[in-house]
Structures are given as C-alpha cells and as structure tokens.
C-alpha cells in the first residue's frame, strides 16, 4: 500500500518516477465516479513529471525496487533471446531479488 510522499514507478505509458500524494475514494475523485469500478480501488492522486496531478488505480504503480527487479529479469530475457550470455552480476542480482 502506498503512503503519501512515497516515490513510485508508473508502469503504464508514459511511465516514470512519480510521487504519491494521497489515496482518494471513488466518491472523492475529480472524475465522474461512474468511470471507476470497485476493482480500480484503491485510487491514488499522483504527481507525474509530465502528466501533472492525476488520479489512477493502484495497479499502475509499484515500488522502485519492484520496478528494478522487473527490469533485471527483462534484461536477462532479452539477452538470452538474442543469444548473448547473462553476466554473472545480473544473475546474482536476480537471485537476490527472488530470495527476498
């Protein structure tokens, strides 16, 4: 669960590092409440560097550590797919991610 002031990663376009401002209820959103469903909760008010202040469902956001772990696994996949060896440092970092 995100807290106000948390730095988070937006995993939808345009993506990037954001600041969580607060959690809002569907009834308290700036959007028409009929746009949201219960599966969208919780909804967060976010400060994005290019989008400004927005409201989005939490499933578009993760911690920076979670994003880094995802990108390391993606890099391993891309290297293997291209036929390149996976560097030892990368494999060790992925193993540390998986043991946490």
Secondary structure as a PSIPRED ss2 file (coil, helix, strand):
# PSIPRED VFORMAT (PSIPRED V4.0)

   1 X C   1.000  0.000  0.000
   2 X C   1.000  0.000  0.000
   3 X C   1.000  0.000  0.000
   4 X C   1.000  0.000  0.000
   5 X C   1.000  0.000  0.000
   6 X C   1.000  0.000  0.000
   7 X E   0.000  0.000  1.000
   8 X E   0.000  0.000  1.000
   9 X E   0.000  0.000  1.000
  10 X E   0.000  0.000  1.000
  11 X C   1.000  0.000  0.000
  12 X C   1.000  0.000  0.000
  13 X C   1.000  0.000  0.000
  14 X C   1.000  0.000  0.000
  15 X C   1.000  0.000  0.000
  16 X E   0.000  0.000  1.000
  17 X E   0.000  0.000  1.000
  18 X E   0.000  0.000  1.000
  19 X E   0.000  0.000  1.000
  20 X E   0.000  0.000  1.000
  21 X E   0.000  0.000  1.000
  22 X E   0.000  0.000  1.000
  23 X E   0.000  0.000  1.000
  24 X E   0.000  0.000  1.000
  25 X C   1.000  0.000  0.000
  26 X H   0.000  1.000  0.000
  27 X H   0.000  1.000  0.000
  28 X H   0.000  1.000  0.000
  29 X C   1.000  0.000  0.000
  30 X C   1.000  0.000  0.000
  31 X C   1.000  0.000  0.000
  32 X C   1.000  0.000  0.000
  33 X H   0.000  1.000  0.000
  34 X H   0.000  1.000  0.000
  35 X H   0.000  1.000  0.000
  36 X C   1.000  0.000  0.000
  37 X C   1.000  0.000  0.000
  38 X H   0.000  1.000  0.000
  39 X H   0.000  1.000  0.000
  40 X H   0.000  1.000  0.000
  41 X C   1.000  0.000  0.000
  42 X C   1.000  0.000  0.000
  43 X E   0.000  0.000  1.000
  44 X E   0.000  0.000  1.000
  45 X E   0.000  0.000  1.000
  46 X E   0.000  0.000  1.000
  47 X E   0.000  0.000  1.000
  48 X E   0.000  0.000  1.000
  49 X C   1.000  0.000  0.000
  50 X C   1.000  0.000  0.000
  51 X C   1.000  0.000  0.000
  52 X E   0.000  0.000  1.000
  53 X E   0.000  0.000  1.000
  54 X E   0.000  0.000  1.000
  55 X E   0.000  0.000  1.000
  56 X E   0.000  0.000  1.000
  57 X E   0.000  0.000  1.000
  58 X H   0.000  1.000  0.000
  59 X H   0.000  1.000  0.000
  60 X H   0.000  1.000  0.000
  61 X E   0.000  0.000  1.000
  62 X E   0.000  0.000  1.000
  63 X E   0.000  0.000  1.000
  64 X H   0.000  1.000  0.000
  65 X H   0.000  1.000  0.000
  66 X H   0.000  1.000  0.000
  67 X H   0.000  1.000  0.000
  68 X H   0.000  1.000  0.000
  69 X H   0.000  1.000  0.000
  70 X H   0.000  1.000  0.000
  71 X H   0.000  1.000  0.000
  72 X H   0.000  1.000  0.000
  73 X H   0.000  1.000  0.000
  74 X H   0.000  1.000  0.000
  75 X H   0.000  1.000  0.000
  76 X H   0.000  1.000  0.000
  77 X H   0.000  1.000  0.000
  78 X H   0.000  1.000  0.000
  79 X H   0.000  1.000  0.000
  80 X H   0.000  1.000  0.000
  81 X H   0.000  1.000  0.000
  82 X C   1.000  0.000  0.000
  83 X C   1.000  0.000  0.000
  84 X C   1.000  0.000  0.000
  85 X C   1.000  0.000  0.000
  86 X C   1.000  0.000  0.000
  87 X C   1.000  0.000  0.000
  88 X H   0.000  1.000  0.000
  89 X H   0.000  1.000  0.000
  90 X H   0.000  1.000  0.000
  91 X H   0.000  1.000  0.000
  92 X H   0.000  1.000  0.000
  93 X H   0.000  1.000  0.000
  94 X H   0.000  1.000  0.000
  95 X H   0.000  1.000  0.000
  96 X H   0.000  1.000  0.000
  97 X H   0.000  1.000  0.000
  98 X H   0.000  1.000  0.000
  99 X H   0.000  1.000  0.000
 100 X C   1.000  0.000  0.000
